[in-house]
Amino acid sequence: MASDPEDVMDIGNRLLTQYPEAFTTEFDTNKEIVQKMTYVGSTRLRNRIAGYITRRKRSS
């Protein structure tokens, strides 16, 4: 998987659309949820997706 910003946003938006209530405004919680719901080979990519989701949840 690439870690281009567009890919991170695409994966994050898909997860938020499919599981809107699963995510919170806490980064560490979202990090664990992303790990369980996807197969992300790298820690950096998992953290980028979790960070994107956290920012989206905090802004809404």
C-alpha distance matrix in Angstrom:
0.0 3.8 6.6 9.1 11.8 11.9 8.5 9.7 13.0 12.1 10.6 13.5 16.0 15.2 15.7 18.8 20.2 19.9 21.1 23.0 25.3 23.0 21.9 24.4 25.0 24.3 21.1 21.6 22.1 19.1 17.0 18.5 18.1 14.3 14.2 16.5 15.2 11.5 9.7 7.5 7.6 8.7 11.7 11.2 8.3 10.6 13.5 12.4 11.9 15.2 16.9 16.3 17.6 20.5 21.5 21.6 23.7 26.0 26.7 27.7
3.8 0.0 3.8 5.7 9.0 9.5 6.9 8.4 11.7 11.5 11.0 13.5 15.9 15.9 16.8 19.4 20.9 21.3 22.4 23.8 26.4 24.3 22.7 24.7 24.9 24.4 21.1 22.0 23.0 19.8 17.8 19.9 19.7 15.9 16.2 19.0 17.6 14.2 12.9 10.2 10.1 9.9 12.4 10.7 8.1 11.2 13.3 11.3 11.6 15.2 16.0 15.2 17.3 20.0 20.4 20.7 23.3 25.2 25.6 26.9
6.6 3.8 0.0 3.8 6.3 8.1 6.2 6.2 9.7 10.7 10.3 11.9 14.6 15.4 15.9 18.0 20.0 20.8 21.5 22.4 24.8 22.8 20.7 22.3 22.0 21.5 18.1 19.4 20.7 17.6 15.7 18.3 18.4 14.7 15.4 18.5 17.4 14.4 13.7 10.5 10.9 9.5 11.0 8.4 5.9 9.4 10.5 8.1 9.1 12.6 12.8 12.1 14.7 17.0 17.2 18.0 20.6 22.2 22.6 24.3
9.1 5.7 3.8 0.0 3.8 5.4 5.2 6.4 8.7 9.9 10.8 12.3 14.2 15.6 16.8 18.4 20.0 21.4 22.5 23.0 25.7 24.2 22.0 23.5 23.0 23.0 19.9 21.7 22.9 19.6 18.2 21.1 20.8 17.1 18.5 21.4 19.8 17.0 16.7 13.8 14.5 13.3 14.5 11.6 9.3 12.5 13.1 9.9 10.8 14.4 14.0 12.4 15.3 17.8 17.1 17.6 20.8 22.2 21.9 23.7
11.8 9.0 6.3 3.8 0.0 3.8 5.4 5.1 6.1 8.5 10.0 10.4 12.0 14.2 15.4 16.2 18.0 20.0 20.8 20.7 23.5 22.4 19.9 21.1 20.2 20.7 17.9 20.3 21.4 18.0 17.2 20.4 19.8 16.5 18.5 21.3 19.6 17.4 17.9 15.1 16.5 15.0 15.4 12.4 10.1 12.6 12.5 8.8 9.4 12.7 11.7 9.6 12.7 15.0 13.9 14.3 17.6 18.9 18.3 20.2
11.9 9.5 8.1 5.4 3.8 0.0 3.8 5.5 5.2 6.0 8.6 9.8 10.4 12.2 14.2 15.2 16.2 18.2 19.7 19.8 23.0 22.2 20.1 21.8 21.4 22.3 19.9 22.3 22.8 19.2 18.8 21.7 20.5 17.1 19.3 21.7 19.4 17.2 17.9 15.8 17.6 16.9 17.7 15.2 12.2 14.3 14.9 11.4 10.8 14.3 13.9 11.1 13.4 16.3 15.3 14.7 18.1 19.9 19.0 20.2
8.5 6.9 6.2 5.2 5.4 3.8 0.0 3.8 5.4 5.0 6.1 8.4 9.8 10.5 12.3 14.1 15.2 16.5 18.0 18.8 21.8 20.5 18.8 21.0 21.1 21.6 18.9 20.8 21.1 17.5 16.8 19.3 18.0 14.4 16.3 18.6 16.3 13.7 14.2 12.3 14.2 13.9 15.2 13.2 9.8 11.7 13.2 10.2 9.0 12.8 13.4 11.1 12.8 16.1 15.9 15.4 18.3 20.5 20.2 21.2
9.7 8.4 6.2 6.4 5.1 5.5 3.8 0.0 3.8 5.5 5.3 6.0 8.5 10.0 10.7 12.1 14.1 15.5 16.2 16.6 19.4 17.9 15.8 17.6 17.5 17.9 15.1 17.2 17.7 14.1 13.4 16.2 15.2 11.8 14.0 16.5 14.6 12.5 13.5 11.2 13.5 12.6 13.0 10.9 7.6 9.0 9.9 6.8 5.4 9.1 9.6 7.4 9.4 12.5 12.5 12.4 15.1 17.2 17.3 18.5
13.0 11.7 9.7 8.7 6.1 5.2 5.4 3.8 0.0 3.8 5.6 5.0 5.9 8.4 9.8 10.3 11.9 14.1 15.0 14.9 17.9 17.2 15.1 16.8 16.6 17.8 15.7 18.3 18.4 14.7 15.0 17.8 16.2 13.2 16.1 18.1 15.8 14.4 16.1 14.3 17.0 16.3 16.3 14.3 11.2 11.9 12.3 9.2 7.3 10.2 10.2 6.9 8.5 11.7 11.1 10.1 13.2 15.4 14.9 15.8
12.1 11.5 10.7 9.9 8.5 6.0 5.0 5.5 3.8 0.0 3.8 5.5 5.2 6.2 8.7 9.9 10.5 12.3 14.1 14.6 18.0 17.3 15.9 18.3 18.9 20.1 18.2 20.4 19.9 16.1 16.4 18.7 16.6 13.5 16.2 17.7 14.8 13.2 15.0 13.9 16.7 16.9 17.6 16.1 12.5 13.1 14.5 11.8 9.3 12.3 13.2 10.1 10.7 14.4 14.2 12.6 15.3 18.0 17.5 17.7
10.6 11.0 10.3 10.8 10.0 8.6 6.1 5.3 5.6 3.8 0.0 3.8 5.5 5.2 6.2 8.6 9.9 10.7 12.0 13.2 16.2 14.8 13.7 16.4 17.4 18.2 16.1 17.8 17.1 13.4 13.4 15.3 13.2 10.0 12.6 13.9 11.1 9.5 11.4 10.7 13.8 14.3 14.9 14.1 10.4 10.3 12.2 10.3 7.2 10.0 11.9 9.6 9.5 13.2 14.1 12.8 14.7 17.7 18.0 18.1
13.5 13.5 11.9 12.3 10.4 9.8 8.4 6.0 5.0 5.5 3.8 0.0 3.8 5.5 5.2 6.1 8.6 10.0 10.4 10.7 13.5 12.4 10.7 13.0 13.8 14.9 13.1 15.3 14.5 10.8 11.6 13.8 11.7 9.0 12.3 13.8 11.3 10.7 13.2 12.3 15.6 15.4 15.1 14.1 11.0 10.1 11.0 9.2 5.7 7.6 9.1 6.6 5.8 9.6 10.5 9.1 10.9 13.9 14.4 14.6
16.0 15.9 14.6 14.2 12.0 10.4 9.8 8.5 5.9 5.2 5.5 3.8 0.0 3.8 5.4 5.0 6.0 8.6 9.8 9.6 13.1 13.0 11.7 14.2 15.1 16.9 15.8 18.2 17.1 13.4 14.9 16.9 14.2 12.1 15.6 16.4 13.4 13.2 16.0 15.5 18.9 19.0 18.9 17.8 14.6 13.9 14.7 12.6 9.4 11.0 12.1 8.9 7.7 11.4 11.7 9.1 11.0 14.3 13.9 13.4
15.2 15.9 15.4 15.6 14.2 12.2 10.5 10.0 8.4 6.2 5.2 5.5 3.8 0.0 3.8 5.5 5.1 6.1 8.4 9.6 13.0 12.6 12.4 15.5 17.2 18.7 17.6 19.4 17.8 14.2 15.5 16.7 13.7 11.5 14.6 14.8 11.4 11.2 14.1 14.4 18.0 18.8 19.1 18.7 15.2 14.2 16.0 14.4 10.8 12.4 14.5 11.8 10.2 13.9 14.9 12.4 13.7 17.2 17.3 16.3
15.7 16.8 15.9 16.8 15.4 14.2 12.3 10.7 9.8 8.7 6.2 5.2 5.4 3.8 0.0 3.8 5.4 5.2 5.7 7.4 10.3 9.2 9.0 12.4 14.5 15.7 14.8 16.2 14.3 10.9 12.4 13.2 10.0 8.4 11.7 11.6 8.4 9.1 12.5 13.1 16.8 17.5 17.4 17.4 14.3 12.4 14.1 13.3 9.5 10.2 12.8 10.9 8.5 11.9 13.7 11.6 12.0 15.7 16.5 15.6
18.8 19.4 18.0 18.4 16.2 15.2 14.1 12.1 10.3 9.9 8.6 6.1 5.0 5.5 3.8 0.0 3.8 5.6 5.3 4.7 8.1 8.2 7.6 10.5 12.4 14.4 14.2 16.2 14.2 10.9 13.3 14.6 11.3 10.5 14.2 14.2 11.4 12.6 16.1 16.3 20.0 20.2 19.6 19.3 16.4 14.5 15.3 14.3 10.7 10.7 12.5 10.3 7.3 10.3 11.7 9.0 9.0 12.8 13.4 12.0
20.2 20.9 20.0 20.0 18.0 16.2 15.2 14.1 11.9 10.5 9.9 8.6 6.0 5.1 5.4 3.8 0.0 3.8 5.8 5.7 9.5 10.4 10.8 13.7 15.8 18.0 18.0 19.9 17.7 14.6 16.9 17.8 14.3 13.5 16.9 16.4 13.1 14.3 17.7 18.4 22.1 22.8 22.6 22.3 19.1 17.5 18.7 17.5 13.9 14.3 16.1 13.6 10.9 13.9 14.9 11.7 12.0 15.7 15.7 13.7
19.9 21.3 20.8 21.4 20.0 18.2 16.5 15.5 14.1 12.3 10.7 10.0 8.6 6.1 5.2 5.6 3.8 0.0 3.8 6.2 9.1 9.2 10.8 14.3 17.0 18.7 18.6 19.8 17.2 14.4 16.5 16.6 12.9 12.4 15.3 14.1 10.7 12.3 15.9 17.3 21.0 22.2 22.2 22.5 19.4 17.3 19.1 18.5 14.7 14.9 17.4 15.5 12.6 15.5 17.3 14.5 14.2 18.0 18.6 16.6
21.1 22.4 21.5 22.5 20.8 19.7 18.0 16.2 15.0 14.1 12.0 10.4 9.8 8.4 5.7 5.3 5.8 3.8 0.0 3.8 5.6 5.4 7.4 11.0 14.1 15.6 16.0 17.0 14.1 11.6 14.2 14.0 10.2 10.7 13.8 12.4 9.7 12.2 15.9 17.2 21.0 21.8 21.2 21.8 19.1 16.5 17.8 17.8 14.1 13.3 16.0 14.7 11.3 13.5 15.8 13.4 12.2 15.9 17.2 15.2
23.0 23.8 22.4 23.0 20.7 19.8 18.8 16.6 14.9 14.6 13.2 10.7 9.6 9.6 7.4 4.7 5.7 6.2 3.8 0.0 3.8 5.6 6.4 9.1 11.8 14.1 15.1 16.7 13.9 11.6 14.8 15.2 11.8 12.5 15.9 15.0 12.7 15.1 18.8 19.5 23.2 23.5 22.5 22.6 20.1 17.6 18.2 17.9 14.4 13.3 15.2 13.7 10.1 11.7 13.6 10.9 9.2 12.9 13.9 11.6
25.3 26.4 24.8 25.7 23.5 23.0 21.8 19.4 17.9 18.0 16.2 13.5 13.1 13.0 10.3 8.1 9.5 9.1 5.6 3.8 0.0 3.8 5.6 7.7 11.0 13.0 14.7 15.9 12.6 11.3 14.7 14.5 11.3 13.1 16.2 14.9 13.4 16.4 20.0 20.9 24.5 24.8 23.3 23.9 21.8 18.9 19.2 19.5 16.3 14.4 16.3 15.6 11.8 12.5 14.9 12.8 10.1 13.3 15.0 12.7
23.0 24.3 22.8 24.2 22.4 22.2 20.5 17.9 17.2 17.3 14.8 12.4 13.0 12.6 9.2 8.2 10.4 9.2 5.4 5.6 3.8 0.0 3.8 6.9 10.5 11.5 12.6 13.1 9.7 8.4 11.6 10.9 7.6 9.8 12.6 11.3 10.2 13.4 16.9 17.8 21.4 21.6 20.1 21.1 19.2 15.9 16.5 17.4 14.2 12.1 14.6 14.5 10.8 11.6 14.7 13.2 10.8 14.0 16.3 14.7
21.9 22.7 20.7 22.0 19.9 20.1 18.8 15.8 15.1 15.9 13.7 10.7 11.7 12.4 9.0 7.6 10.8 10.8 7.4 6.4 5.6 3.8 0.0 3.8 7.1 8.2 9.2 10.5 7.6 5.8 9.4 9.9 7.3 9.0 12.2 12.0 11.2 13.6 17.0 17.1 20.5 20.1 18.3 18.7 17.1 14.0 13.8 14.5 11.7 9.2 11.2 11.3 7.6 7.8 11.0 10.1 7.7 10.6 13.1 12.3
24.4 24.7 22.3 23.5 21.1 21.8 21.0 17.6 16.8 18.3 16.4 13.0 14.2 15.5 12.4 10.5 13.7 14.3 11.0 9.1 7.7 6.9 3.8 0.0 3.8 5.4 7.8 9.4 7.0 6.5 10.2 11.1 9.7 11.5 14.4 14.7 14.5 16.8 19.9 19.5 22.7 21.8 19.4 19.6 18.5 15.6 14.5 15.3 13.2 10.1 11.1 11.8 8.5 6.9 9.9 9.8 6.6 8.3 11.5 11.1
25.0 24.9 22.0 23.0 20.2 21.4 21.1 17.5 16.6 18.9 17.4 13.8 15.1 17.2 14.5 12.4 15.8 17.0 14.1 11.8 11.0 10.5 7.1 3.8 0.0 3.8 6.5 9.2 8.3 7.8 11.0 12.8 12.2 13.4 16.3 17.3 17.2 19.0 21.7 20.8 23.6 22.2 19.5 19.1 18.5 15.9 14.0 14.5 13.2 10.0 9.7 10.6 8.3 5.2 7.6 8.5 5.6 5.5 9.2 9.9
24.3 24.4 21.5 23.0 20.7 22.3 21.6 17.9 17.8 20.1 18.2 14.9 16.9 18.7 15.7 14.4 18.0 18.7 15.6 14.1 13.0 11.5 8.2 5.4 3.8 0.0 3.8 5.7 5.5 6.3 8.7 10.5 10.9 12.4 14.5 15.8 16.6 18.2 20.6 19.4 21.9 20.3 17.2 17.2 17.2 14.4 12.2 13.6 12.9 9.2 9.2 11.4 9.6 6.5 9.4 11.2 9.0 8.8 12.5 13.6
21.1 21.1 18.1 19.9 17.9 19.9 18.9 15.1 15.7 18.2 16.1 13.1 15.8 17.6 14.8 14.2 18.0 18.6 16.0 15.1 14.7 12.6 9.2 7.8 6.5 3.8 0.0 3.8 5.5 5.1 6.0 8.8 9.9 10.4 12.3 14.4 15.2 16.1 18.0 16.4 18.7 16.7 13.6 13.5 13.7 11.0 8.5 10.2 10.0 6.3 6.2 9.3 8.4 5.8 8.8 11.2 10.1 10.3 13.5 15.1
21.6 22.0 19.4 21.7 20.3 22.3 20.8 17.2 18.3 20.4 17.8 15.3 18.2 19.4 16.2 16.2 19.9 19.8 17.0 16.7 15.9 13.1 10.5 9.4 9.2 5.7 3.8 0.0 3.8 5.5 5.0 6.5 8.8 10.0 10.8 12.8 14.5 15.7 17.2 15.8 17.8 16.0 12.7 13.5 14.2 11.0 9.1 11.9 11.8 8.1 9.2 12.4 11.3 9.3 12.6 14.7 13.4 13.8 17.2 18.5
22.1 23.0 20.7 22.9 21.4 22.8 21.1 17.7 18.4 19.9 17.1 14.5 17.1 17.8 14.3 14.2 17.7 17.2 14.1 13.9 12.6 9.7 7.6 7.0 8.3 5.5 5.5 3.8 0.0 3.8 5.4 5.4 6.4 8.8 10.1 11.0 12.5 14.4 16.6 16.0 18.5 17.4 14.6 15.7 15.6 12.1 11.1 13.5 12.3 8.7 10.6 13.0 10.9 9.4 13.1 14.3 12.3 13.4 16.9 17.4
19.1 19.8 17.6 19.6 18.0 19.2 17.5 14.1 14.7 16.1 13.4 10.8 13.4 14.2 10.9 10.9 14.6 14.4 11.6 11.6 11.3 8.4 5.8 6.5 7.8 6.3 5.1 5.5 3.8 0.0 3.8 5.4 4.9 6.1 8.5 9.8 10.4 11.9 14.4 13.6 16.5 15.5 13.1 13.8 13.0 9.6 8.9 10.7 8.9 5.4 8.0 9.8 7.5 7.0 10.7 11.6 10.2 12.1 15.1 15.6
17.0 17.8 15.7 18.2 17.2 18.8 16.8 13.4 15.0 16.4 13.4 11.6 14.9 15.5 12.4 13.3 16.9 16.5 14.2 14.8 14.7 11.6 9.4 10.2 11.0 8.7 6.0 5.0 5.4 3.8 0.0 3.8 5.5 5.3 6.3 8.8 10.1 10.8 12.3 11.0 13.4 12.2 9.5 10.7 10.3 6.7 6.2 9.1 8.0 5.1 7.9 10.5 9.3 9.2 12.6 14.0 13.4 14.9 17.8 18.7
18.5 19.9 18.3 21.1 20.4 21.7 19.3 16.2 17.8 18.7 15.3 13.8 16.9 16.7 13.2 14.6 17.8 16.6 14.0 15.2 14.5 10.9 9.9 11.1 12.8 10.5 8.8 6.5 5.4 5.4 3.8 0.0 3.8 5.5 5.1 6.3 8.8 10.2 11.8 11.6 13.9 13.4 11.1 13.2 12.8 9.0 9.6 12.6 11.1 8.5 11.7 13.9 12.2 12.2 15.8 16.8 15.6 17.4 20.5 20.9
18.1 19.7 18.4 20.8 19.8 20.5 18.0 15.2 16.2 16.6 13.2 11.7 14.2 13.7 10.0 11.3 14.3 12.9 10.2 11.8 11.3 7.6 7.3 9.7 12.2 10.9 9.9 8.8 6.4 4.9 5.5 3.8 0.0 3.8 5.3 5.1 6.1 8.5 11.2 11.6 14.7 14.8 13.2 14.9 13.5 9.8 10.9 13.0 10.6 8.4 11.9 13.1 10.7 11.4 15.1 15.1 13.9 16.4 19.1 19.0
14.3 15.9 14.7 17.1 16.5 17.1 14.4 11.8 13.2 13.5 10.0 9.0 12.1 11.5 8.4 10.5 13.5 12.4 10.7 12.5 13.1 9.8 9.0 11.5 13.4 12.4 10.4 10.0 8.8 6.1 5.3 5.5 3.8 0.0 3.8 5.5 5.2 5.9 8.4 8.3 11.7 11.8 10.7 12.1 10.1 6.7 8.6 10.2 7.5 6.5 10.3 11.1 9.4 11.1 14.3 14.4 14.1 16.7 19.0 19.2
14.2 16.2 15.4 18.5 18.5 19.3 16.3 14.0 16.1 16.2 12.6 12.3 15.6 14.6 11.7 14.2 16.9 15.3 13.8 15.9 16.2 12.6 12.2 14.4 16.3 14.5 12.3 10.8 10.1 8.5 6.3 5.1 5.3 3.8 0.0 3.8 5.7 5.7 6.7 6.9 9.6 10.1 9.1 11.6 10.3 6.8 9.3 11.8 10.0 9.1 12.7 14.1 12.9 14.2 17.5 17.9 17.6 20.0 22.5 22.8
16.5 19.0 18.5 21.4 21.3 21.7 18.6 16.5 18.1 17.7 13.9 13.8 16.4 14.8 11.6 14.2 16.4 14.1 12.4 15.0 14.9 11.3 12.0 14.7 17.3 15.8 14.4 12.8 11.0 9.8 8.8 6.3 5.1 5.5 3.8 0.0 3.8 5.8 7.7 9.5 12.2 13.5 12.9 15.4 13.9 10.5 12.9 15.2 12.8 11.8 15.5 16.6 14.6 16.0 19.5 19.4 18.6 21.3 23.8 23.6
15.2 17.6 17.4 19.8 19.6 19.4 16.3 14.6 15.8 14.8 11.1 11.3 13.4 11.4 8.4 11.4 13.1 10.7 9.7 12.7 13.4 10.2 11.2 14.5 17.2 16.6 15.2 14.5 12.5 10.4 10.1 8.8 6.1 5.2 5.7 3.8 0.0 3.8 7.1 9.3 12.7 14.3 14.2 16.0 13.7 10.7 13.5 14.8 11.7 11.5 15.2 15.4 13.3 15.5 18.6 17.8 17.4 20.5 22.5 22.0
11.5 14.2 14.4 17.0 17.4 17.2 13.7 12.5 14.4 13.2 9.5 10.7 13.2 11.2 9.1 12.6 14.3 12.3 12.2 15.1 16.4 13.4 13.6 16.8 19.0 18.2 16.1 15.7 14.4 11.9 10.8 10.2 8.5 5.9 5.7 5.8 3.8 0.0 3.7 5.9 9.4 11.4 12.1 13.8 11.1 8.9 12.3 13.2 10.5 11.3 14.9 14.9 13.7 16.3 18.9 18.5 18.7 21.7 23.5 23.4
9.7 12.9 13.7 16.7 17.9 17.9 14.2 13.5 16.1 15.0 11.4 13.2 16.0 14.1 12.5 16.1 17.7 15.9 15.9 18.8 20.0 16.9 17.0 19.9 21.7 20.6 18.0 17.2 16.6 14.4 12.3 11.8 11.2 8.4 6.7 7.7 7.1 3.7 0.0 3.8 6.3 9.1 10.7 12.8 10.5 9.0 12.7 13.9 12.0 13.2 16.5 16.9 16.3 18.7 21.3 21.2 21.8 24.5 26.3 26.5
7.5 10.2 10.5 13.8 15.1 15.8 12.3 11.2 14.3 13.9 10.7 12.3 15.5 14.4 13.1 16.3 18.4 17.3 17.2 19.5 20.9 17.8 17.1 19.5 20.8 19.4 16.4 15.8 16.0 13.6 11.0 11.6 11.6 8.3 6.9 9.5 9.3 5.9 3.8 0.0 3.8 5.7 7.5 9.2 6.9 6.0 9.8 10.8 9.7 11.3 14.2 14.8 15.0 17.2 19.5 19.9 20.9 23.2 24.9 25.7
7.6 10.1 10.9 14.5 16.5 17.6 14.2 13.5 17.0 16.7 13.8 15.6 18.9 18.0 16.8 20.0 22.1 21.0 21.0 23.2 24.5 21.4 20.5 22.7 23.6 21.9 18.7 17.8 18.5 16.5 13.4 13.9 14.7 11.7 9.6 12.2 12.7 9.4 6.3 3.8 0.0 3.8 6.9 8.9 7.7 8.0 11.3 12.5 12.4 14.0 16.5 17.4 18.1 20.1 22.1 22.9 24.1 26.1 27.9 28.9
8.7 9.9 9.5 13.3 15.0 16.9 13.9 12.6 16.3 16.9 14.3 15.4 19.0 18.8 17.5 20.2 22.8 22.2 21.8 23.5 24.8 21.6 20.1 21.8 22.2 20.3 16.7 16.0 17.4 15.5 12.2 13.4 14.8 11.8 10.1 13.5 14.3 11.4 9.1 5.7 3.8 0.0 3.8 5.4 5.5 6.4 8.7 10.1 11.0 12.5 14.3 15.7 17.0 18.5 20.3 21.7 22.9 24.5 26.3 27.8
11.7 12.4 11.0 14.5 15.4 17.7 15.2 13.0 16.3 17.6 14.9 15.1 18.9 19.1 17.4 19.6 22.6 22.2 21.2 22.5 23.3 20.1 18.3 19.4 19.5 17.2 13.6 12.7 14.6 13.1 9.5 11.1 13.2 10.7 9.1 12.9 14.2 12.1 10.7 7.5 6.9 3.8 0.0 3.8 5.5 5.1 6.1 8.6 10.0 10.4 12.0 14.2 15.4 16.1 18.2 20.0 20.9 22.1 24.2 25.9
11.2 10.7 8.4 11.6 12.4 15.2 13.2 10.9 14.3 16.1 14.1 14.1 17.8 18.7 17.4 19.3 22.3 22.5 21.8 22.6 23.9 21.1 18.7 19.6 19.1 17.2 13.5 13.5 15.7 13.8 10.7 13.2 14.9 12.1 11.6 15.4 16.0 13.8 12.8 9.2 8.9 5.4 3.8 0.0 3.8 5.5 5.2 6.2 8.7 9.9 10.4 12.3 14.3 15.1 16.4 18.4 19.9 20.9 22.6 24.6
8.3 8.1 5.9 9.3 10.1 12.2 9.8 7.6 11.2 12.5 10.4 11.0 14.6 15.2 14.3 16.4 19.1 19.4 19.1 20.1 21.8 19.2 17.1 18.5 18.5 17.2 13.7 14.2 15.6 13.0 10.3 12.8 13.5 10.1 10.3 13.9 13.7 11.1 10.5 6.9 7.7 5.5 5.5 3.8 0.0 3.8 5.4 5.0 6.2 8.5 9.7 10.6 12.4 14.1 15.4 16.7 18.4 20.0 21.3 23.0
10.6 11.2 9.4 12.5 12.6 14.3 11.7 9.0 11.9 13.1 10.3 10.1 13.9 14.2 12.4 14.5 17.5 17.3 16.5 17.6 18.9 15.9 14.0 15.6 15.9 14.4 11.0 11.0 12.1 9.6 6.7 9.0 9.8 6.7 6.8 10.5 10.7 8.9 9.0 6.0 8.0 6.4 5.1 5.5 3.8 0.0 3.8 5.5 5.3 6.1 8.5 10.0 10.7 12.2 14.3 15.5 16.5 18.3 20.2 21.5
13.5 13.3 10.5 13.1 12.5 14.9 13.2 9.9 12.3 14.5 12.2 11.0 14.7 16.0 14.1 15.3 18.7 19.1 17.8 18.2 19.2 16.5 13.8 14.5 14.0 12.2 8.5 9.1 11.1 8.9 6.2 9.6 10.9 8.6 9.3 12.9 13.5 12.3 12.7 9.8 11.3 8.7 6.1 5.2 5.4 3.8 0.0 3.8 5.5 5.0 5.9 8.5 9.8 10.2 12.1 14.1 15.1 16.1 18.2 20.0
12.4 11.3 8.1 9.9 8.8 11.4 10.2 6.8 9.2 11.8 10.3 9.2 12.6 14.4 13.3 14.3 17.5 18.5 17.8 17.9 19.5 17.4 14.5 15.3 14.5 13.6 10.2 11.9 13.5 10.7 9.1 12.6 13.0 10.2 11.8 15.2 14.8 13.2 13.9 10.8 12.5 10.1 8.6 6.2 5.0 5.5 3.8 0.0 3.8 5.5 5.0 6.1 8.6 9.8 10.6 12.4 14.3 15.3 16.6 18.6
11.9 11.6 9.1 10.8 9.4 10.8 9.0 5.4 7.3 9.3 7.2 5.7 9.4 10.8 9.5 10.7 13.9 14.7 14.1 14.4 16.3 14.2 11.7 13.2 13.2 12.9 10.0 11.8 12.3 8.9 8.0 11.1 10.6 7.5 10.0 12.8 11.7 10.5 12.0 9.7 12.4 11.0 10.0 8.7 6.2 5.3 5.5 3.8 0.0 3.8 5.4 5.1 6.2 8.6 10.0 10.7 12.4 14.3 15.6 16.9
15.2 15.2 12.6 14.4 12.7 14.3 12.8 9.1 10.2 12.3 10.0 7.6 11.0 12.4 10.2 10.7 14.3 14.9 13.3 13.3 14.4 12.1 9.2 10.1 10.0 9.2 6.3 8.1 8.7 5.4 5.1 8.5 8.4 6.5 9.1 11.8 11.5 11.3 13.2 11.3 14.0 12.5 10.4 9.9 8.5 6.1 5.0 5.5 3.8 0.0 3.8 5.5 5.1 6.1 8.6 9.9 10.5 12.2 14.3 15.6
16.9 16.0 12.8 14.0 11.7 13.9 13.4 9.6 10.2 13.2 11.9 9.1 12.1 14.5 12.8 12.5 16.1 17.4 16.0 15.2 16.3 14.6 11.2 11.1 9.7 9.2 6.2 9.2 10.6 8.0 7.9 11.7 11.9 10.3 12.7 15.5 15.2 14.9 16.5 14.2 16.5 14.3 12.0 10.4 9.7 8.5 5.9 5.0 5.4 3.8 0.0 3.8 5.4 5.0 6.2 8.6 9.9 10.5 12.3 14.4
16.3 15.2 12.1 12.4 9.6 11.1 11.1 7.4 6.9 10.1 9.6 6.6 8.9 11.8 10.9 10.3 13.6 15.5 14.7 13.7 15.6 14.5 11.3 11.8 10.6 11.4 9.3 12.4 13.0 9.8 10.5 13.9 13.1 11.1 14.1 16.6 15.4 14.9 16.9 14.8 17.4 15.7 14.2 12.3 10.6 10.0 8.5 6.1 5.1 5.5 3.8 0.0 3.8 5.4 5.2 6.3 8.7 10.0 10.8 12.6
17.6 17.3 14.7 15.3 12.7 13.4 12.8 9.4 8.5 10.7 9.5 5.8 7.7 10.2 8.5 7.3 10.9 12.6 11.3 10.1 11.8 10.8 7.6 8.5 8.3 9.6 8.4 11.3 10.9 7.5 9.3 12.2 10.7 9.4 12.9 14.6 13.3 13.7 16.3 15.0 18.1 17.0 15.4 14.3 12.4 10.7 9.8 8.6 6.2 5.1 5.4 3.8 0.0 3.8 5.5 5.1 6.2 8.6 10.0 10.8
20.5 20.0 17.0 17.8 15.0 16.3 16.1 12.5 11.7 14.4 13.2 9.6 11.4 13.9 11.9 10.3 13.9 15.5 13.5 11.7 12.5 11.6 7.8 6.9 5.2 6.5 5.8 9.3 9.4 7.0 9.2 12.2 11.4 11.1 14.2 16.0 15.5 16.3 18.7 17.2 20.1 18.5 16.1 15.1 14.1 12.2 10.2 9.8 8.6 6.1 5.0 5.4 3.8 0.0 3.8 5.4 5.1 6.1 8.6 10.1
21.5 20.4 17.2 17.1 13.9 15.3 15.9 12.5 11.1 14.2 14.1 10.5 11.7 14.9 13.7 11.7 14.9 17.3 15.8 13.6 14.9 14.7 11.0 9.9 7.6 9.4 8.8 12.6 13.1 10.7 12.6 15.8 15.1 14.3 17.5 19.5 18.6 18.9 21.3 19.5 22.1 20.3 18.2 16.4 15.4 14.3 12.1 10.6 10.0 8.6 6.2 5.2 5.5 3.8 0.0 3.8 5.5 5.2 6.2 8.7
21.6 20.7 18.0 17.6 14.3 14.7 15.4 12.4 10.1 12.6 12.8 9.1 9.1 12.4 11.6 9.0 11.7 14.5 13.4 10.9 12.8 13.2 10.1 9.8 8.5 11.2 11.2 14.7 14.3 11.6 14.0 16.8 15.1 14.4 17.9 19.4 17.8 18.5 21.2 19.9 22.9 21.7 20.0 18.4 16.7 15.5 14.1 12.4 10.7 9.9 8.6 6.3 5.1 5.4 3.8 0.0 3.8 5.5 5.3 6.4
23.7 23.3 20.6 20.8 17.6 18.1 18.3 15.1 13.2 15.3 14.7 10.9 11.0 13.7 12.0 9.0 12.0 14.2 12.2 9.2 10.1 10.8 7.7 6.6 5.6 9.0 10.1 13.4 12.3 10.2 13.4 15.6 13.9 14.1 17.6 18.6 17.4 18.7 21.8 20.9 24.1 22.9 20.9 19.9 18.4 16.5 15.1 14.3 12.4 10.5 9.9 8.7 6.2 5.1 5.5 3.8 0.0 3.8 5.5 5.4
26.0 25.2 22.2 22.2 18.9 19.9 20.5 17.2 15.4 18.0 17.7 13.9 14.3 17.2 15.7 12.8 15.7 18.0 15.9 12.9 13.3 14.0 10.6 8.3 5.5 8.8 10.3 13.8 13.4 12.1 14.9 17.4 16.4 16.7 20.0 21.3 20.5 21.7 24.5 23.2 26.1 24.5 22.1 20.9 20.0 18.3 16.1 15.3 14.3 12.2 10.5 10.0 8.6 6.1 5.2 5.5 3.8 0.0 3.8 5.6
26.7 25.6 22.6 21.9 18.3 19.0 20.2 17.3 14.9 17.5 18.0 14.4 13.9 17.3 16.5 13.4 15.7 18.6 17.2 13.9 15.0 16.3 13.1 11.5 9.2 12.5 13.5 17.2 16.9 15.1 17.8 20.5 19.1 19.0 22.5 23.8 22.5 23.5 26.3 24.9 27.9 26.3 24.2 22.6 21.3 20.2 18.2 16.6 15.6 14.3 12.3 10.8 10.0 8.6 6.2 5.3 5.5 3.8 0.0 3.8
27.7 26.9 24.3 23.7 20.2 20.2 21.2 18.5 15.8 17.7 18.1 14.6 13.4 16.3 15.6 12.0 13.7 16.6 15.2 11.6 12.7 14.7 12.3 11.1 9.9 13.6 15.1 18.5 17.4 15.6 18.7 20.9 19.0 19.2 22.8 23.6 22.0 23.4 26.5 25.7 28.9 27.8 25.9 24.6 23.0 21.5 20.0 18.6 16.9 15.6 14.4 12.6 10.8 10.1 8.7 6.4 5.4 5.6 3.8 0.0
